[in-house]
Amino acid sequence: MTTFKAGKEYYGIFTCSSETIDTIKVIRRTAKTAWVINDNTEKKMKIHNYDGVEFVYPHGRYSMAMVIKASRERVLEAV
């Protein structure tokens, strides 16, 4: 199973605009909940699971809602 890990950053792409990316940083987590920083705000989010990959809804759950999956870890490149 692909899970969220504390201290890592993950990204998601908006459904309506593929050029717009949003990121979250996981501060801590339990089995069902993740505390993340998104838009400079700390939020508590329920962790969902589909096909062995955890995911969260950072902006709420609605028909075109963005999904951030644990498989989309953001890797920062050294310049």
C-alpha positions in Angstrom: 0.0 0.0 0.0 1.2 3.5 -0.8 0.8 5.7 2.3 1.4 9.3 3.3 4.5 9.9 5.4 5.1 12.7 7.8 7.5 15.4 6.6 6.9 14.7 2.9 5.2 16.9 0.3 2.6 15.7 -2.2 1.0 17.4 -5.2 -2.3 17.3 -7.0 -3.5 18.7 -10.4 -6.9 20.5 -10.7 -9.4 18.7 -12.9 -10.4 21.9 -14.9 -6.9 23.3 -15.3 -4.0 20.8 -15.8 -1.5 23.6 -15.5 -2.6 24.4 -11.9 -0.8 22.4 -9.3 -1.5 22.4 -5.5 0.8 20.9 -2.8 0.4 19.7 0.8 3.0 18.9 3.4 2.1 16.2 5.9 3.0 17.2 9.4 1.8 14.1 11.2 -0.7 11.3 10.7 -2.6 8.5 12.3 -4.2 5.5 10.6 -7.2 7.5 9.4 -6.3 11.2 9.7 -3.5 13.5 8.3 -2.6 16.9 9.6 -1.2 18.9 6.6 -0.2 22.4 5.7 -2.0 23.7 2.6 -2.1 27.4 1.6 -0.1 28.3 4.8 -2.9 26.8 6.9 -2.8 23.7 9.0 -5.7 21.4 8.2 -6.9 18.1 9.5 -8.0 15.7 6.7 -9.6 12.3 6.5 -7.4 9.7 4.7 -9.3 7.7 2.1 -8.0 4.6 0.3 -8.6 3.3 -3.2 -6.8 0.4 -4.9 -4.0 0.4 -2.3 -3.2 4.2 -2.6 -4.1 6.7 0.1 -5.6 10.1 -0.9 -7.1 13.2 0.6 -9.5 16.0 -0.6 -7.6 19.2 0.3 -10.4 21.6 -0.7 -13.4 19.6 0.2 -15.4 16.8 -1.4 -17.5 17.8 -4.4 -18.0 16.5 -8.0 -14.8 18.1 -9.5 -12.7 18.1 -6.3 -9.0 17.9 -6.5 -7.5 14.7 -5.1 -4.0 14.4 -3.8 -2.6 10.8 -3.8 0.2 9.4 -1.7 1.8 8.2 -5.0 2.4 11.8 -6.1 5.3 12.7 -3.9 6.8 16.0 -4.7 10.6 15.7 -5.2 12.5 18.9 -4.8 15.5 19.2 -7.2 18.8 20.8 -6.0 19.7 23.7 -8.2 
